[in-house]
Amino acid sequence: MPQRHVVQMSTSHASYAVCVLGTEVFLDTRRCTPKDAISFDVYATSAVTVHIIHNPTTKPMMNSRWPLDPDIEVAVTIGVTSTAINDNKVKISYYGQEDNELSVAWLYLTCVDMSLDVDLNRNGRVKSRGKDKAKWTWGPDGQGAVLLVNCDRDSPGAVGTDSGQVDIRTTADLQDMSLMLLRTQGPSAIFAEYQVVLHVSESDAEKVRVFHALRTDSHPHYKPVLGPDKLSYVLDHVGSGENIFYVEGLAFPDVGFSGLVSFSASLLEVPHQNAPGTPIFTDTVVFRVAPWIMTPNTQQPLEVFVCSIQQGCDSNEAFLEGLRALLKKANCKLTICSEVETRSDRWIQDELEFGYVEAPHKAFPVVFDSPRNRGLKDFAFKKILGPDFGYVTRESPGKEVTSLDSFGNLDVSPPVTVRGKEYPLGRILIGSPLPWATGRRMSKAVRAFLYAQKVQAPVEVYSEWLTVGHVDEFLTFVPAYDRKGFRLKGIKRRSIDEILADASLKNDNRHVQEVTQRCGMGCNGAAEDPGRMLHAHRGLCVGFGWPGVAIPGPPFPQRCIDWNRDLLKQELGLSEQDIIDIPQLFILKGTHADAFFPNMVNMLVLGKHLGIPKPFGPKVGGQCCLEQRVRELLEPLGLACTFINDFFSYHLLSGDVHCGTNVRRKPFAFKWWHVMP
């Protein structure tokens, strides 16, 4: 609640005060009321509006004077800025029993205008004197300014992100900041006697930095005035005009930080030098730090990243050739990261996740670096962070990193509506153990960060049943032009059983690929036909059927998949018609499962073009029956299937196409501040 501005009146001498345009000044009349007075009246010059605040039962007297009731208050407002000092007057006259004037109290007022302004309406323009500036509200009719974390690197020669620099080294950096204006108007002599102070709370100061734009010798200078260890700033030489400030965020929403930060500008009355000032007016504005936002497969692809592995028997040169062909069809940029840059780490999906931040005036991509920290540990920081490309990471001190900390274990759905609740930016999907179980879990620091962004409410699904334990092993989303605009691709036992049984009947297994035992294959072996290796290991298949293999009892992997299927139907508002069953086999290794052949759910989605791991299934009429089934499922949706051989370069190393690629996508057209969390 704003502090009331009260002026003490006196009948022995005139009183003088400064007020701010449109704000109330309360007049303390009780201390100067003459002993025998029973009524009073108030007159003022034309720019002053007098407000008599009283109980509804209290009425003016016959002569329009007011009784000296203890519940009556007098307040004044001024609607025009002063052109000279003391150019507004208020006169209070006190009357006795005989209707005689006993004494008079005079007040001389100087009115100034002072307003701290931001992009309140979130339209890229700073509005003057908005209402409720200290409130930030969600939704299309909401208000409140937006602040970007300055996590890119525009500054030449900078070691880290721009937010780590205490100065501005290039004007390009200003575009990543939000504008804040302090507007003042009134007689210059008043501002020489009163202080104007910009200030921030101690807790908020750790999350932001403010620069004051100054001109010296016709060159702009940006002075850091608020931020860590700088809680207030007294402005010099204030007069009529604007003071321009640039505000940058230093921290994303996270545990203990909602993302809201407030700034205030106060006009202080200073009785004498070195004395603490007394605020007579404070104006406050609030920003919300823009969240980090993930983009789903349904968003337009802009750039695909992949690592080149040229050394060793698991070189991915053949994979890259297949990927280049796919990218040509999709007309999408391909960035191949050298083996030196990646330190022979091929799992780029596991290391990082591309997202973005957005304010009304600016948006840029931000890469989220996982705590996985293998060969690609420094890749995002050294090779991706740059001008208009931000960087963020989270790590848990002292925590052992598990496979579930990799970002193949992180996905996001397309926009969904669930029981009437809209999620216009989709929902983040995190792989975890069952809610009541112990086991590997994504680090608390990463999960807390994702939950704190608010606009893509996370759902934790069950992925710990898998050896690698990633969500991209059993679900993905593909675009569609009907229903919800997408399909969830999942896995179901009946789908693979029917296909393989049909292939076995038609061919009596004569056309299923011949075998060389998987465990005996190596760099110097005859590893030219992955299908032969797969068929050799049919006896290892525990989760699903394979031609000629009878498996008693309910399959463990399918129970896990079905549990997730029901959860996703509930949390994403899906029906059976929104799910496509992809044929897939799993084998058990101890208590966890692996994909038996290249996992076709683990695909690369580039608009209508899909890069799918080549499964090397049984052939029927010269065609792989698994590929044929996937085409039958997806091509009616307008999708084009390209099967890529990743068997030796990825699948045998416990991953597939999606694990070995990463996509930067176009941000949502929908503005995150229109979300209703």
PyMOL commands that set and color helices and strands:
alter all, ss='L'
color gray80, all
select helices_A, chain A and resi 162-164+171-176+188-193+202-205+317-330+339-342+348-351+379-384+403-405+407-409+444-452+471-473+493-507+518-520+530-536+538-540+556-572+576-578+625-637+651-653+672-674
alter helices_A, ss='H'
color red, helices_A
select strands_A, chain A and resi 5-8+15-20+25-28+39-44+48-53+66-67+73-78+88-95+101-117+145-147+178-185+194-199+208-216+219-226+232-234+241-249+260-269+278-289+293-294+301-307+333-337+352-359+362-369+390-393+410-412+416-418+421-423+428-432+459-462+476-479+486-491+579-582+586-589+592-595+604-606+609-613+619-620+623-624+640-644+661-665
alter strands_A, ss='S'
color yellow, strands_A
deselect
rebuild
show_as cartoon
